[in-house]
Amino acid sequence: MQLTDSIQYVKGVGPKKTAELKRLGLRTVYDLLTYFPRTYEDQSVLTKISELQAGETVTVAGTIMNVSERQGGRRGMTILMALIGDGTGMLQVTWFNQKYLKNKLKVGKKVFVTGKAAYAYGGRGQFAMSQLHSFEILDEEAEPESRTGIVPVYPATEKLNQKFFRKVIAGLFAEELAIHDLIPPRVMKAYGLLTRQQALRDMHFPADFSVLQAARKHLAFEELYLIQCGLLLLKRQARENSKGIRHLLSSELVAKVQAALPFRLTDDQARTWQEIQRDMESPLPMRRLVQGDVGSGKTVIAMLALVKTVENGYQGALMAPTEILASQHYEGFLWQLEPLGIRIGFLSGRLTKKKREEMYARIAAQEVDIVIGTHALIQEGVDFAKLGLVVTDEQHRFGIAQRAELEKKGHLMPDVLVMTATPIPRTMTLTVYGDLDVSLIQQLPPGRQPIRTFVRKPDRRDLIYDYVHQQLAAGRQAYVVCPLIEMNEESDLPSAEEVYDELCYGIFRDMPCGLVHGRMKAAEKEQVMQDFYEDKIKLLVSTTVIEVGVNVPNASIMVVEHAERFGLAQLHQLRGRIGRGQYKSYCILVSEMKTENARERLKIMAETSDGFKLAEEDLRLRGPGQFFGSMQHGLPDLKVADVLGDMDILLQARQAAQETVASREERQDILPILALQYKEQFENITDI
C-alpha cells in the first residue's frame, strides 16, 4: 500500500467511513498516518474499585452489571447510567446525550474506563467517574490486562470513535507501508533522530512516555526542518537566479528628505535604515522585513527607501492594506516629497476606469516616481517602466506566492521591503520569515503618548460612557470596539449594531456617531472612516476592521466590549489606534472575566504595552496551532511542533536546514520531498 492511496482501500474503512473521514479532511493513507492523537491515557496500571480514591485519575476494568436510562434537565436530556463491577466493588459511569450508546451497553460486556474517581451521588460508599476520559467495550476474548499501557486518544466523532481509529491505524502499521525518511541520513545522525517509520508508529502507540517524547521530537524536527529548507531555498533562488538592482550611495535627495523630518530617527530606526541602504546598494535583490510595534515609525523608513530608488532613476511602489490608509500615505507623501520635485501617484480599485487607465499609462511612461495604492498595484494592467522598490504591508496577507507575482512586474528584479506591526519573538521571526532578512524597531519615537489601559466589569459601563462623553465634549474622539457585527442566535453578546443603537440614541444622542464593520460595502466603510478622520464623527462603533486603519491623532479613548473575545495581539493592534496625538489616551477593556484564562490575559494587557511580550504571552495562552500560517501567508500549519515550547528543536532545525541548503547533494535530495510535502508552498523552487 502506498501513502498516496485513497483511504477507502484501508482495511476496516469502507464507503460510509470514507465519507466521514473526508469530513475531517482525511483522504489518503498518509492523512490517516499523520492524524495524531490529541492526548494519551496512561492505562499502564489497573486500579481495583475497592481501592479507588476520590479525585484520582484511574483506569478500571470490569463488567457491566446494570444499565438504566432517564430523561433530565429542562430540554429532556438523555442520561445513560451503567454500574460496573470488578468483584471488589461497584462503579457508576454516566453519559449525557449519547443515546447511540444504549444498544452497545449490554449487561455482561467487559469494559475499560479511564477518568477521575468521585463519590457517587447519594453517598452509599459507591464510586462514580466524575470526568470520564475514555471508555471502551472489550472484545469477548480480550483480557483487560492485555489492553493496559499508553493509549492514544484521537479527535473523534460520534460515527468515528476511539476504537475505530486505534484499530484502523494499528492495521496500517501491520501492512507493508513504504515510509521513507524525509531527513537526510547525515542530519538524522547528527541530531539523534529515529527513522520516520519508528517515529510515526511510536507517536500513535508508544510503549512508554520516553518513547513518545523521542517520536514527537523527530516529527517536530522534521516539520520545522522542511519548512526552513523551503524558505531558505526560496531566499537562495531569489538571490542566485535573479539579477537585482544595484542602487548607488544615498546622496542629496535622501539627505534633503531626512533633514526636513520634524524629528530625529531613533537608534532602532537609524540602524534599520542603514541595513536597508546596505541591501539596496548590493547587486542582490533586497528581501527585508521591517518588524516594528504599532506607531514605531516604520513608514518614515519606507519613505527614505522609496526616495533612494527615485534618486537612482527608478520607480517605487507602496501598497497599503486599506483604501483610506493608502489615501493617508498619499497625502503625507505629497506634503513631504512633492516640494522636492518627486512625482507621487495614487492607484486603487475605487478610481474610475478612465482615471485608472490614465495612471497605468503614466506608470508605464515613468511619469510617476512613487505610486501609492492598495493591492490594485499588483493587478493585471499595471506595468512599471523601471520598478526599483516595492514596499508592502504584512496585513495584506502578502505572502510567498504574491511576492513571486510581484517580481514579474519589473523588467529587473525589484527590491522588496515588507513591513509588519505583528510583533513576534526574535528567534521565531527568523524562522517564520526565513526567506527574508529581518530588521527590528522596538523603540517608540519621542512624543508618542503612553496609553493607560484599564480592565472593568460591565456593571461600570454607565460610568465608563459618562467619562467618554466628557472626553468628546472636550473635543476628543473615541472608538468603541465590539466582537460581533449583528445579533446572533447562538450568542448572547450584544452586536456592534446593537451597541451603536444603544449609544447613538442614548447618552451620545447629542454627538455625531458612526458605525463600521466588515460586511459594509467598501465605499460605505471608507466614507465612515474618512468622516471620522475629518472629525465629522466623534464616536466610532466598530468591529476589528479598524485594527489596521487610519491615523486619527485626535482619538484618545477606546472602549473594547467583551474584551475576553479578542487575542492579546489583536487587542494590542486595536489599542494602537489611539495615543497618536498630543492627548493623554485611555483604553478600557470591558469584560465579565469569568475564566482564569480571561483574567490572566486581560491583566497582562493592562500591565504591559510591549507588543513583543504580549505576543509571547498570547502564543503561550492560546497555543501554537496555526502560528506559521497566520504570520506569513502561504505557510503550512503545524501538526506536531509547538513554536514556543519547542524553541530548542526549532533552532536546531534551522541550523540543520542551513547546512542542507549549503550542500548541493542534500539540496537536490530535499527538493522532490518539499514538492511532495508542501506542493502549494514550495513547488516553484528549482536548484541552481
Residue pairs with C-beta under 8 A, 6 or more apart in sequence:
1 9
1 10
1 29
1 172
1 175
1 176
1 177
2 29
2 178
3 28
3 29
3 30
3 33
3 177
3 178
3 179
4 28
4 29
4 30
5 28
5 29
6 18
6 27
6 28
6 29
7 13
7 18
7 21
7 22
7 26
7 27
7 28
7 29
7 31
7 32
8 14
8 15
8 18
9 29
10 29
10 32
10 168
10 171
10 172
11 168
11 171
11 175
12 164
12 167
12 168
12 171
13 21
13 168
17 159
17 160
17 164
20 157
20 159
20 160
21 27
21 32
21 160
24 35
24 155
24 157
24 160
25 31
26 32
26 35
29 172
29 177
32 168
32 169
32 172
33 169
33 172
33 177
33 179
33 200
34 200
34 639
35 154
35 155
35 165
35 169
36 203
36 204
36 219
36 639
36 640
37 152
37 153
37 154
37 203
37 204
38 153
38 154
38 155
39 153
40 150
40 151
40 152
40 153
40 206
40 209
40 212
41 59
41 114
41 133
41 134
41 150
41 151
41 153
42 59
42 150
42 209
43 59
43 112
43 114
43 147
43 148
43 149
43 150
43 151
44 148
44 149
44 150
44 208
45 59
45 148
46 59
46 60
46 61
46 144
46 145
46 148
47 56
47 58
47 59
47 60
48 60
48 86
48 88
48 89
49 60
49 62
49 84
49 85
49 86
49 88
49 89
49 90
49 91
49 127
50 88
50 89
51 88
52 58
52 60
52 89
52 91
52 117
52 127
53 117
54 117
54 118
54 119
54 127
55 116
55 117
55 118
56 116
56 117
57 114
57 115
57 116
57 117
57 133
58 114
58 115
58 116
58 117
59 112
59 113
59 114
59 148
60 84
60 86
60 91
60 112
60 113
60 114
61 86
61 110
61 111
61 112
61 138
61 144
61 145
61 147
62 84
62 85
62 86
62 91
62 110
62 111
62 113
63 84
63 85
63 86
63 108
63 109
63 110
63 111
64 82
64 83
64 84
64 105
64 106
64 107
64 108
64 109
64 111
65 82
65 83
65 84
65 85
65 90
65 107
66 82
66 83
66 107
67 80
67 81
67 82
67 83
67 102
67 105
67 106
67 107
68 80
68 81
68 82
69 78
69 79
69 80
69 81
69 102
70 79
70 81
71 77
71 78
71 79
72 79
77 96
77 97
78 96
78 97
78 98
78 99
79 94
79 95
79 96
80 94
80 95
80 98
80 99
80 101
80 102
80 105
81 92
81 93
81 94
81 95
82 92
82 93
82 105
82 111
83 90
83 91
83 92
84 90
84 91
84 92
84 93
84 111
84 113
85 91
89 126
89 127
90 126
90 127
91 113
91 126
91 127
91 128
91 129
92 120
92 126
92 127
92 128
92 129
93 113
93 115
93 128
93 129
93 132
93 135
94 128
94 129
94 132
95 101
95 132
98 158
100 158
104 137
105 137
109 137
109 138
110 137
110 138
110 140
110 142
110 144
111 135
111 136
111 137
111 138
112 135
112 136
112 137
112 138
112 144
112 147
113 129
113 132
113 134
113 135
113 136
114 132
114 133
114 134
114 135
114 151
115 129
115 130
115 131
115 132
115 133
115 134
116 129
116 130
116 131
116 133
117 127
117 128
117 129
117 130
118 127
118 128
118 129
118 130
119 126
119 127
119 128
120 126
120 127
120 128
121 128
133 153
134 151
134 153
134 162
136 147
136 162
136 163
137 163
138 144
138 147
149 207
150 205
150 206
150 207
150 208
150 209
150 212
151 166
152 165
152 166
152 169
152 204
152 205
153 162
154 162
154 165
154 166
156 162
156 164
156 165
169 204
170 204
170 205
173 201
173 204
173 205
177 197
179 196
179 197
179 200
180 196
181 188
181 195
181 196
182 196
182 222
182 226
182 673
182 677
183 193
183 196
183 221
183 222
183 225
183 656
184 660
184 666
184 669
184 670
186 666
187 193
187 225
187 656
187 659
187 660
187 666
188 195
190 656
191 221
191 652
191 656
193 199
193 217
193 218
193 221
193 222
194 202
194 214
194 215
194 218
196 218
196 222
198 215
198 218
199 214
199 215
199 218
199 219
199 222
200 215
200 219
201 215
202 211
202 212
202 214
202 215
203 212
203 215
203 216
203 219
203 640
206 212
206 215
216 640
217 649
219 639
219 640
219 641
220 640
220 641
220 642
220 646
220 649
221 649
221 652
221 653
221 656
223 638
223 639
223 640
223 641
224 431
224 638
224 641
224 646
224 649
224 650
224 653
224 654
225 653
225 656
225 657
225 660
226 670
226 673
226 674
226 677
226 678
227 434
227 628
227 635
227 636
227 678
228 431
228 434
228 653
228 654
228 656
228 657
228 658
229 657
229 660
229 661
229 670
229 674
230 674
230 678
230 681
230 682
230 685
231 433
231 434
231 435
232 434
232 435
232 657
232 658
232 661
233 661
233 667
233 670
233 671
233 674
233 682
233 685
234 400
234 435
234 682
234 685
235 287
235 434
235 435
235 436
236 661
236 688
237 685
237 686
237 688
238 285
238 287
238 407
238 413
238 435
239 284
239 285
240 688
241 686
241 688
242 285
242 407
242 413
243 283
243 412
243 413
244 282
244 283
244 284
244 285
244 286
244 412
244 413
244 415
245 280
245 283
245 285
245 309
245 312
245 314
245 388
245 412
245 413
245 414
245 415
246 281
246 282
246 283
247 280
247 281
247 308
247 309
247 312
247 314
247 388
247 415
248 281
248 312
249 277
249 281
250 277
250 308
250 311
251 311
252 311
253 307
253 310
253 311
253 340
253 342
254 304
254 307
254 308
254 311
256 340
257 303
257 304
257 307
257 336
257 337
257 340
258 265
258 304
260 336
261 300
263 445
263 446
263 447
265 273
265 297
265 300
266 297
266 441
266 443
266 444
266 445
266 446
267 443
268 292
268 296
268 440
268 441
268 442
268 443
269 296
269 297
269 300
269 301
269 441
269 443
269 445
271 439
272 290
272 301
272 439
272 440
272 441
273 301
273 304
273 305
275 288
275 437
275 439
276 286
276 288
276 290
276 301
276 304
276 305
276 417
276 439
277 308
279 286
279 288
279 415
279 437
280 286
280 305
280 308
280 309
280 389
280 415
285 413
285 414
285 415
285 416
286 389
286 415
286 416
286 417
286 437
287 403
287 416
287 435
287 436
287 437
288 416
288 417
288 418
288 436
288 437
288 438
288 439
289 394
289 418
289 419
289 420
289 429
289 433
289 436
289 437
289 438
289 439
290 298
290 301
290 302
290 417
290 418
290 419
290 420
290 439
290 441
291 419
291 420
291 422
291 423
291 424
291 429
291 438
291 439
291 440
291 441
292 298
292 419
292 420
292 421
292 440
292 441
292 442
293 421
293 423
293 441
293 442
293 444
293 576
293 610
293 611
293 612
294 421
294 572
294 573
294 575
294 576
294 611
295 444
295 445
295 448
295 576
295 579
295 580
296 421
296 441
296 442
296 443
296 444
296 445
297 441
297 444
297 445
298 419
298 421
298 441
299 329
299 332
299 419
301 441
302 318
302 391
302 417
302 419
303 333
303 336
303 337
305 316
305 389
305 391
305 415
305 417
306 316
306 318
306 370
306 389
306 391
307 337
307 342
308 389
309 315
309 316
309 388
309 389
309 415
310 316
310 342
310 369
310 370
310 388
312 388
313 386
313 388
314 386
314 387
314 388
314 389
315 363
315 366
315 368
315 369
315 370
315 371
315 384
315 385
315 386
315 387
315 388
316 369
316 370
316 371
316 387
316 388
316 389
316 390
316 391
317 370
317 371
317 372
317 373
317 377
317 384
317 387
317 389
317 390
317 391
318 326
318 329
318 333
318 370
318 371
318 372
318 373
318 390
318 391
318 392
319 326
319 373
319 374
319 375
319 377
319 378
319 390
319 391
319 392
319 393
319 396
319 398
320 326
320 328
320 329
320 372
320 373
320 374
320 393
321 374
321 393
321 395
321 396
321 548
322 374
322 526
322 529
322 548
322 549
322 550
323 348
323 349
323 350
323 374
323 522
323 526
324 526
324 529
324 530
324 533
324 549
324 550
325 548
325 549
325 550
326 346
326 348
326 372
326 373
326 374
327 346
327 348
327 530
328 533
328 550
328 551
329 372
330 344
330 346
330 372
333 344
333 370
333 372
334 344
337 344
337 370
338 344
342 369
342 370
343 367
343 368
343 369
343 370
344 368
344 369
344 370
344 371
344 372
345 359
345 362
345 363
345 368
345 370
345 371
345 372
346 359
346 371
346 372
346 373
347 356
347 359
347 363
347 371
347 372
347 373
347 374
347 376
347 377
347 382
348 373
348 374
348 376
349 374
349 376
349 522
350 522
350 523
350 526
351 359
356 376
356 381
357 381
359 368
359 371
360 381
360 382
360 383
362 368
363 371
363 382
363 383
363 384
363 385
364 383
364 384
364 385
365 385
366 385
366 386
371 377
375 396
375 398
376 382
377 390
378 402
378 405
378 406
378 409
382 409
383 409
384 409
384 410
386 410
386 411
387 409
387 410
387 411
387 412
387 414
388 410
388 414
388 415
389 414
389 415
389 416
389 417
390 406
390 409
390 414
390 415
390 416
390 417
391 417
391 418
391 419
392 398
392 406
392 416
392 417
392 418
392 419
393 418
393 419
393 420
393 548
394 418
394 419
394 420
394 421
394 422
394 632
395 420
395 421
395 548
396 402
397 633
398 418
398 633
399 632
399 633
399 634
399 635
400 435
400 632
400 633
400 634
400 635
400 681
401 633
401 634
401 680
402 633
403 416
404 684
406 414
406 416
407 413
407 414
418 433
418 436
421 548
421 573
421 576
421 611
422 569
422 573
422 615
422 631
423 569
423 572
423 611
423 612
423 614
423 615
424 432
424 612
424 615
424 619
424 631
425 612
425 615
425 616
426 438
426 440
427 647
427 650
427 651
428 627
428 643
428 644
428 650
429 438
429 440
430 438
430 654
431 643
431 650
431 654
432 627
432 628
432 631
432 632
432 635
433 631
433 632
434 654
434 657
442 612
448 579
448 580
449 556
449 579
449 580
449 581
449 582
449 583
449 584
449 585
450 579
450 585
450 609
451 575
451 578
451 579
451 585
451 586
451 587
451 609
452 584
452 585
452 586
452 587
453 575
453 586
453 587
453 588
453 589
453 605
453 606
453 609
454 586
454 587
454 588
454 589
454 606
455 563
455 589
455 591
455 593
455 602
455 603
455 605
455 606
456 464
456 588
456 589
456 590
456 591
457 590
457 591
457 592
457 593
458 590
458 591
458 592
460 590
461 590
464 559
464 588
464 590
465 503
465 507
465 508
465 559
466 507
467 557
468 478
468 480
468 539
468 557
468 559
469 507
469 508
469 511
471 478
471 556
471 557
472 478
472 508
472 511
472 538
472 539
475 554
476 554
476 555
476 556
476 557
476 583
477 532
477 535
477 537
477 538
477 539
477 540
477 552
477 554
477 555
477 556
478 538
478 539
478 540
478 555
478 556
478 557
478 558
478 559
479 540
479 542
479 546
479 555
479 557
479 558
479 559
479 574
479 577
479 578
480 499
480 503
480 539
480 540
480 541
480 542
480 558
480 559
480 561
481 542
481 543
481 544
481 546
481 558
481 559
481 560
481 561
481 574
482 493
482 494
482 495
482 496
482 499
482 541
482 542
482 543
482 561
482 562
483 493
483 543
483 544
483 561
483 562
483 565
483 566
484 491
484 493
484 494
484 495
484 496
484 543
485 495
485 496
485 497
485 517
485 518
485 519
485 543
486 495
486 496
486 497
486 519
487 495
487 497
487 498
488 495
493 561
493 562
493 565
494 502
494 561
496 515
496 517
496 541
496 542
496 543
497 515
497 517
499 541
499 561
500 513
500 515
500 541
503 513
503 539
503 541
504 513
504 515
504 539
504 541
508 538
508 539
511 538
511 539
512 536
512 537
512 538
512 539
513 537
513 538
513 539
513 540
513 541
514 528
514 531
514 532
514 537
514 539
514 540
514 541
515 528
515 540
515 541
515 542
516 525
516 528
516 529
516 540
516 541
516 542
516 543
516 545
516 546
517 525
517 542
517 543
517 545
518 543
518 544
518 545
520 528
525 545
528 537
528 540
529 546
529 549
529 550
531 537
532 540
532 550
532 552
532 555
533 550
533 552
535 554
540 546
540 555
544 566
544 570
544 574
546 574
546 577
547 570
547 573
547 574
547 577
548 573
549 577
551 580
552 577
552 580
552 581
553 580
553 581
553 582
554 581
554 583
555 577
555 578
555 580
555 581
556 578
556 579
556 581
556 583
556 584
556 585
556 586
557 578
557 585
557 586
557 587
557 588
558 574
558 575
558 577
558 578
558 585
558 586
558 587
558 588
559 588
559 590
560 566
560 571
560 574
560 587
560 588
560 589
560 590
561 590
562 590
562 591
563 571
563 589
563 590
563 591
563 602
563 605
564 591
564 592
564 593
564 594
564 595
564 598
564 601
564 602
566 574
567 618
567 622
568 601
568 604
568 605
568 614
568 615
568 617
568 618
568 621
569 611
569 614
569 615
569 618
571 589
571 605
571 614
572 605
572 609
572 611
572 614
572 615
575 587
575 609
578 585
578 586
578 587
579 585
589 602
589 605
589 606
591 598
591 602
592 598
593 599
593 602
597 621
600 621
601 617
601 618
601 621
604 613
604 614
604 617
605 614
608 614
616 644
619 627
619 643
619 644
620 644
623 642
624 638
624 641
624 642
624 643
624 644
624 645
625 637
625 638
626 637
626 638
627 637
627 638
627 643
628 635
628 636
628 637
628 638
628 643
629 635
629 636
629 637
634 680
634 681
635 681
636 678
636 681
641 649
641 650
643 650
659 666
660 666
660 667
660 670
661 667
664 687
667 687
668 687
671 685
671 686
671 687
674 682
674 685
675 682
675 683
675 685
